[in-house]
């Protein structure tokens, strides 16, 4: 069984679906109670309520379940920021990551995958492909990439020191069913507004959106499948992988795809772009797992709108 922290969340639930499609049973670990989504095979998805910062309760899962691998998608960072005393919050956040790795060693699991983010590349100069071996700035503009960088360094150290197989997933901007409107990119709100028949409200974005603004957008079903392939691959040649579509998608491309489904969608974005046109290089992921994105922009938009129009809130 593969233990997935955050297994009932956005990316987690789609990762579980992909693992199930590949023949794996899963243990879904959540801190709060939540229902198993209908698109999962509930008979093959055992739910355990546990806090990863509580090592005894985490280890107890292994006394009742035969855990063969771990996909750690729950955030090992102080979140929400400012809600706790910062030193204690940081200690708990990193302690959660250490507990996952301690459990992995205790259970003798084959591989531990840990979520990182496209945000670690923030501040890298230039346009084009972003490679896993690129030097990264030591600073970060946001708490999330800062702690993901810390986690990657710790994982690299502990993999070497313990001999465990620990893999970092640098996950690109991910959108699709069960996702939230995101403060970093406009695409989810553009789709939600089209499905509602309203004008998009982009006031939540950290910066104004422009038509040519672009980012590596990966549909969540592709994200989940890529993570599942990395978890189950026989042999991986690296410790860090970009999990992405491998191309930059602009807001204008998303808008055009939306209009093929909703011709009267009210999308008006100013011309121009706010930053460089980058994407994550996925050569390493493709070579080691055979992954290829199944959803281009048009297919992703059509699938997402159909999901929302079926009565799903997000």
Secondary structure, 3 states (H helix, E strand, C coil): CEEEECCCCHHHHHHHHHHHHCCCCEEEEECCCCCCCCCCCHHHEEEEECCCCCHHHHHHHHHHCCCCEEEECCCCCCCCCCCCCHHHHHHHHHHHHHHHHHHHHHHCCCEEEEEEEHHHHCCCCCCEEECCCCCCCCCCCCHHHHHHHHHHHHHHHHHHHHCCCEEEEEECEEECCCCCCCCCCCHHHHHHHHHHCCCCCCCCCCCCCECCCEECEEEHHHHHHHHHHHHHCCCCCCCEEEECCCCCEEHHHHHHHHHHHCCCCCCCCECCCCCCCEEECCHHHHHHHCCCCCCCHHHHHHHHHHHHHCCCCC
